[in-house]
């Protein structure tokens, strides 16, 4: 369900105060797209790698499906432990976290 919020309901000029902060019930989460922070880059590259592995698995060689599985496994490990080899590489190239919470 997509929730439409007017600026008058939130008291802000754009109407997204409740949605971006997750305060409204049944609201859709919209990620910040103003900057390319580390976590966003990881999601982008993981999506490209998973889609590429699936396409190559279908059109070229079925062994490419293992690559997509590896990407999914690494995303799971990242979510559970916070360890991600891709984040180490991207950090070395200058990507930084969204916040230092």
DRENMAR-230654 format. One record per residue: residue number from 0; residue in one letter; x, y, z of N, C-alpha, C in turn. Coordinates in Angstrom, 1 decimal, m for minus. Layout:
<pts>
+-----+-----+--------+--------+--------+--------+--------+--------+--------+--------+--------+
:   n : res :     nX :     nY :     nZ :    caX :    caY :    caZ :     cX :     cY :     cZ :
+-----+-----+--------+--------+--------+--------+--------+--------+--------+--------+--------+
: NUM :   A :      X :      Y :      Z :      X :      Y :      Z :      X :      Y :      Z :
...
+-----+-----+--------+--------+--------+--------+--------+--------+--------+--------+--------+
</pts>
This chain:
<pts>
+-----+-----+--------+--------+--------+--------+--------+--------+--------+--------+--------+
:   n : res :     nX :     nY :     nZ :    caX :    caY :    caZ :     cX :     cY :     cZ :
+-----+-----+--------+--------+--------+--------+--------+--------+--------+--------+--------+
:   0 :   X :    0.8 :   m1.2 :    0.0 :    0.0 :    0.0 :    0.0 :    0.9 :    1.2 :    0.0 :
:   1 :   X :    0.6 :    2.1 :   m0.9 :    1.4 :    3.3 :   m1.0 :    0.7 :    4.4 :   m0.3 :
:   2 :   X :    1.3 :    5.1 :    0.6 :    0.7 :    6.1 :    1.4 :    1.1 :    7.5 :    0.9 :
:   3 :   X :    0.1 :    8.3 :    0.6 :    0.4 :    9.6 :    0.1 :    0.2 :   10.6 :    1.3 :
:   4 :   X :    1.2 :   11.4 :    1.5 :    1.2 :   12.3 :    2.6 :    1.3 :   13.7 :    2.1 :
:   5 :   X :    0.5 :   14.6 :    2.5 :    0.5 :   16.0 :    2.0 :    1.4 :   16.8 :    3.0 :
:   6 :   X :    1.9 :   17.9 :    2.5 :    2.8 :   18.7 :    3.3 :    2.0 :   19.2 :    4.6 :
:   7 :   X :    0.7 :   19.4 :    4.4 :   m0.1 :   19.9 :    5.6 :   m0.1 :   18.9 :    6.7 :
:   8 :   X :   m0.1 :   17.6 :    6.4 :   m0.2 :   16.5 :    7.4 :    1.1 :   16.4 :    8.2 :
:   9 :   X :    2.2 :   16.7 :    7.5 :    3.5 :   16.5 :    8.2 :    4.1 :   17.8 :    8.8 :
:  10 :   X :    3.6 :   18.9 :    8.3 :    4.2 :   20.2 :    8.7 :    5.5 :   20.6 :    8.0 :
:  11 :   X :    5.8 :   19.8 :    7.0 :    7.0 :   20.2 :    6.2 :    6.6 :   20.6 :    4.8 :
:  12 :   X :    7.6 :   21.2 :    4.1 :    7.2 :   21.7 :    2.8 :    7.2 :   20.6 :    1.8 :
:  13 :   X :    7.9 :   19.5 :    2.0 :    7.9 :   18.4 :    1.0 :    7.0 :   17.2 :    1.3 :
:  14 :   X :    6.5 :   17.1 :    2.6 :    5.6 :   16.1 :    3.0 :    6.2 :   14.8 :    3.3 :
:  15 :   X :    7.5 :   14.7 :    3.3 :    8.2 :   13.4 :    3.5 :    8.8 :   13.2 :    4.9 :
:  16 :   X :    8.5 :   14.1 :    5.9 :    9.1 :   13.9 :    7.2 :    8.7 :   12.6 :    7.9 :
:  17 :   X :    7.5 :   12.2 :    7.8 :    7.1 :   11.0 :    8.5 :    7.5 :    9.7 :    7.7 :
:  18 :   X :    7.6 :    9.8 :    6.4 :    8.0 :    8.6 :    5.6 :    9.5 :    8.3 :    5.8 :
:  19 :   X :   10.3 :    9.4 :    5.7 :   11.7 :    9.1 :    5.7 :   12.2 :    8.7 :    7.1 :
:  20 :   X :   11.5 :    9.1 :    8.1 :   11.9 :    8.8 :    9.5 :   11.2 :    7.5 :    9.9 :
:  21 :   X :   10.3 :    7.0 :    9.2 :    9.6 :    5.7 :    9.5 :    8.6 :    5.9 :   10.7 :
:  22 :   X :    8.1 :    7.1 :   10.9 :    7.2 :    7.3 :   12.0 :    5.7 :    7.0 :   11.6 :
:  23 :   X :    5.4 :    7.0 :   10.4 :    4.0 :    6.8 :   10.0 :    3.8 :    5.3 :    9.8 :
:  24 :   X :    2.6 :    4.8 :   10.2 :    2.3 :    3.4 :   10.1 :    1.9 :    3.2 :    8.6 :
:  25 :   X :    2.3 :    2.0 :    8.1 :    2.0 :    1.6 :    6.7 :    2.6 :    2.5 :    5.7 :
:  26 :   X :    3.6 :    3.2 :    6.1 :    4.3 :    4.2 :    5.1 :    5.4 :    3.4 :    4.4 :
:  27 :   X :    5.6 :    3.8 :    3.2 :    6.7 :    3.2 :    2.4 :    8.0 :    3.9 :    2.7 :
:  28 :   X :    9.1 :    3.1 :    2.9 :   10.4 :    3.6 :    3.2 :   11.0 :    4.1 :    1.9 :
:  29 :   X :   11.5 :    5.3 :    1.9 :   12.2 :    5.8 :    0.7 :   13.6 :    6.2 :    1.2 :
:  30 :   X :   14.6 :    5.5 :    0.6 :   16.0 :    5.8 :    0.9 :   16.5 :    7.1 :    0.4 :
:  31 :   X :   17.5 :    7.7 :    1.1 :   18.1 :    8.9 :    0.6 :   18.9 :    8.7 :   m0.6 :
:  32 :   X :   18.7 :    9.5 :   m1.6 :   19.4 :    9.3 :   m2.9 :   20.3 :   10.5 :   m3.3 :
:  33 :   X :   20.6 :   11.3 :   m2.3 :   21.3 :   12.5 :   m2.5 :   22.8 :   12.2 :   m2.7 :
:  34 :   X :   23.3 :   11.3 :   m2.0 :   24.7 :   10.9 :   m2.0 :   24.9 :    9.4 :   m2.2 :
:  35 :   X :   26.1 :    9.1 :   m2.7 :   26.5 :    7.7 :   m2.9 :   27.3 :    7.2 :   m1.7 :
:  36 :   X :   26.7 :    6.9 :   m0.6 :   27.4 :    6.4 :    0.5 :   27.7 :    4.9 :    0.4 :
:  37 :   X :   28.6 :    4.4 :    1.3 :   29.1 :    3.1 :    1.1 :   28.0 :    2.0 :    1.0 :
:  38 :   X :   27.0 :    2.0 :    1.9 :   26.0 :    1.0 :    1.9 :   25.2 :    1.0 :    0.6 :
:  39 :   X :   25.0 :    2.2 :    0.1 :   24.2 :    2.3 :   m1.2 :   25.0 :    1.7 :   m2.3 :
:  40 :   X :   26.3 :    2.0 :   m2.3 :   27.2 :    1.4 :   m3.4 :   27.2 :   m0.1 :   m3.3 :
:  41 :   X :   27.2 :   m0.6 :   m2.1 :   27.2 :   m2.1 :   m1.9 :   25.9 :   m2.7 :   m2.5 :
:  42 :   X :   24.8 :   m2.1 :   m2.2 :   23.5 :   m2.6 :   m2.8 :   23.5 :   m2.5 :   m4.3 :
:  43 :   X :   24.0 :   m1.4 :   m4.8 :   24.1 :   m1.2 :   m6.3 :   24.9 :   m2.3 :   m6.9 :
:  44 :   X :   26.1 :   m2.5 :   m6.4 :   27.0 :   m3.5 :   m7.0 :   26.5 :   m4.9 :   m6.8 :
:  45 :   X :   25.9 :   m5.2 :   m5.7 :   25.4 :   m6.5 :   m5.5 :   24.2 :   m6.8 :   m6.5 :
:  46 :   X :   23.4 :   m5.8 :   m6.7 :   22.3 :   m6.0 :   m7.7 :   22.8 :   m6.2 :   m9.1 :
:  47 :   X :   23.9 :   m5.4 :   m9.5 :   24.4 :   m5.6 :  m10.8 :   25.1 :   m7.0 :  m10.9 :
:  48 :   X :   25.8 :   m7.4 :   m9.9 :   26.5 :   m8.7 :   m9.9 :   25.5 :   m9.8 :  m10.0 :
:  49 :   X :   24.4 :   m9.7 :   m9.1 :   23.4 :  m10.8 :   m9.1 :   22.6 :  m10.9 :  m10.4 :
:  50 :   X :   22.3 :   m9.7 :  m11.0 :   21.6 :   m9.7 :  m12.3 :   22.5 :  m10.2 :  m13.4 :
:  51 :   X :   23.7 :   m9.7 :  m13.4 :   24.7 :  m10.2 :  m14.4 :   24.9 :  m11.7 :  m14.3 :
:  52 :   X :   25.1 :  m12.2 :  m13.1 :   25.3 :  m13.6 :  m13.0 :   24.1 :  m14.4 :  m13.4 :
:  53 :   X :   22.9 :  m13.9 :  m13.2 :   21.7 :  m14.6 :  m13.6 :   21.6 :  m14.6 :  m15.1 :
:  54 :   X :   21.8 :  m13.5 :  m15.7 :   21.8 :  m13.4 :  m17.2 :   22.8 :  m14.2 :  m17.9 :
:  55 :   X :   24.0 :  m14.2 :  m17.3 :   25.1 :  m15.1 :  m17.9 :   24.8 :  m16.5 :  m17.7 :
:  56 :   X :   24.2 :  m16.9 :  m16.5 :   23.8 :  m18.2 :  m16.3 :   22.7 :  m18.7 :  m17.3 :
:  57 :   X :   21.8 :  m17.8 :  m17.6 :   20.8 :  m18.2 :  m18.6 :   21.3 :  m18.3 :  m20.0 :
:  58 :   X :   22.0 :  m17.3 :  m20.4 :   22.4 :  m17.2 :  m21.8 :   23.8 :  m17.8 :  m22.1 :
:  59 :   X :   24.7 :  m17.9 :  m21.2 :   26.1 :  m18.4 :  m21.5 :   26.3 :  m19.8 :  m20.9 :
:  60 :   X :   26.4 :  m19.9 :  m19.6 :   26.8 :  m21.1 :  m18.9 :   26.1 :  m21.2 :  m17.6 :
:  61 :   X :   25.4 :  m22.3 :  m17.3 :   24.7 :  m22.4 :  m16.0 :   25.6 :  m22.2 :  m14.8 :
:  62 :   X :   26.9 :  m22.4 :  m14.9 :   27.7 :  m22.2 :  m13.7 :   27.8 :  m20.8 :  m13.2 :
:  63 :   X :   27.3 :  m19.8 :  m14.0 :   27.3 :  m18.4 :  m13.6 :   26.2 :  m18.3 :  m12.5 :
:  64 :   X :   25.3 :  m19.2 :  m12.4 :   24.3 :  m19.1 :  m11.3 :   24.9 :  m19.2 :   m9.9 :
:  65 :   X :   26.1 :  m19.9 :   m9.9 :   26.8 :  m20.0 :   m8.6 :   27.3 :  m18.6 :   m8.2 :
:  66 :   X :   27.7 :  m17.8 :   m9.1 :   28.1 :  m16.4 :   m8.8 :   27.0 :  m15.6 :   m8.1 :
:  67 :   X :   25.8 :  m15.7 :   m8.7 :   24.6 :  m15.0 :   m8.1 :   24.4 :  m15.6 :   m6.7 :
:  68 :   X :   24.5 :  m16.9 :   m6.5 :   24.4 :  m17.4 :   m5.2 :   25.4 :  m16.9 :   m4.2 :
:  69 :   X :   26.6 :  m16.8 :   m4.7 :   27.7 :  m16.2 :   m3.9 :   27.4 :  m14.8 :   m3.4 :
:  70 :   X :   26.9 :  m14.0 :   m4.3 :   26.5 :  m12.6 :   m4.0 :   25.4 :  m12.6 :   m2.9 :
:  71 :   X :   24.4 :  m13.4 :   m3.1 :   23.4 :  m13.5 :   m2.1 :   23.9 :  m14.0 :   m0.7 :
:  72 :   X :   24.8 :  m14.9 :   m0.7 :   25.4 :  m15.4 :    0.5 :   26.2 :  m14.3 :    1.2 :
:  73 :   X :   27.0 :  m13.5 :    0.4 :   27.8 :  m12.4 :    1.0 :   26.9 :  m11.3 :    1.5 :
:  74 :   X :   25.7 :  m11.1 :    0.9 :   24.8 :  m10.1 :    1.4 :   24.2 :  m10.5 :    2.7 :
:  75 :   X :   23.9 :  m11.8 :    2.8 :   23.4 :  m12.4 :    4.1 :   24.5 :  m12.3 :    5.2 :
:  76 :   X :   25.7 :  m12.6 :    4.9 :   26.8 :  m12.5 :    5.9 :   27.0 :  m11.0 :    6.3 :
:  77 :   X :   26.9 :  m10.1 :    5.4 :   27.0 :   m8.7 :    5.7 :   25.9 :   m8.3 :    6.6 :
:  78 :   X :   24.7 :   m8.7 :    6.3 :   23.6 :   m8.3 :    7.2 :   23.7 :   m8.9 :    8.6 :
:  79 :   X :   24.2 :  m10.1 :    8.7 :   24.3 :  m10.8 :   10.0 :   25.5 :  m10.3 :   10.8 :
:  80 :   X :   26.6 :  m10.1 :   10.2 :   27.9 :   m9.8 :   10.9 :   28.5 :   m8.4 :   10.7 :
:  81 :   X :   28.1 :   m7.8 :    9.6 :   28.7 :   m6.5 :    9.3 :   30.0 :   m6.6 :    8.5 :
:  82 :   X :   30.4 :   m7.8 :    8.2 :   31.6 :   m8.0 :    7.4 :   31.3 :   m8.2 :    5.9 :
:  83 :   X :   31.9 :   m7.4 :    5.1 :   31.7 :   m7.4 :    3.7 :   33.0 :   m7.1 :    3.0 :
:  84 :   X :   33.6 :   m8.1 :    2.2 :   34.8 :   m7.8 :    1.5 :   34.6 :   m6.6 :    0.5 :
:  85 :   X :   33.5 :   m6.5 :   m0.1 :   33.2 :   m5.4 :   m1.1 :   33.3 :   m4.0 :   m0.3 :
:  86 :   X :   32.8 :   m4.0 :    0.9 :   32.9 :   m2.7 :    1.6 :   34.3 :   m2.3 :    1.9 :
:  87 :   X :   35.2 :   m3.3 :    2.2 :   36.6 :   m3.0 :    2.4 :   37.2 :   m2.4 :    1.2 :
:  88 :   X :   36.9 :   m3.0 :    0.0 :   37.5 :   m2.5 :   m1.2 :   37.0 :   m1.1 :   m1.5 :
:  89 :   X :   35.7 :   m0.9 :   m1.4 :   35.1 :    0.4 :   m1.7 :   35.6 :    1.5 :   m0.7 :
:  90 :   X :   35.8 :    1.1 :    0.6 :   36.3 :    2.0 :    1.6 :   37.8 :    2.4 :    1.2 :
:  91 :   X :   38.5 :    1.5 :    0.7 :   39.9 :    1.8 :    0.2 :   39.9 :    2.8 :   m1.0 :
:  92 :   X :   38.8 :    2.7 :   m1.8 :   38.7 :    3.7 :   m2.9 :   38.1 :    5.0 :   m2.5 :
:  93 :   X :   37.7 :    5.2 :   m1.3 :   37.2 :    6.5 :   m0.8 :   35.8 :    6.6 :   m0.5 :
:  94 :   X :   35.0 :    5.5 :   m0.6 :   33.6 :    5.5 :   m0.2 :   33.5 :    5.6 :    1.3 :
:  95 :   X :   32.6 :    6.3 :    1.8 :   32.4 :    6.5 :    3.3 :   31.0 :    6.1 :    3.7 :
:  96 :   X :   30.8 :    5.7 :    5.0 :   29.5 :    5.4 :    5.5 :   28.6 :    6.5 :    5.5 :
:  97 :   X :   27.3 :    6.2 :    5.6 :   26.3 :    7.2 :    5.6 :   26.3 :    8.0 :    6.9 :
:  98 :   X :   26.5 :    7.3 :    8.0 :   26.6 :    7.9 :    9.3 :   27.6 :    7.1 :   10.2 :
:  99 :   X :   28.2 :    7.7 :   11.1 :   29.1 :    7.0 :   12.0 :   28.3 :    6.8 :   13.4 :
: 100 :   X :   27.3 :    6.1 :   13.3 :   26.4 :    5.8 :   14.5 :   27.1 :    4.9 :   15.5 :
+-----+-----+--------+--------+--------+--------+--------+--------+--------+--------+--------+
</pts>
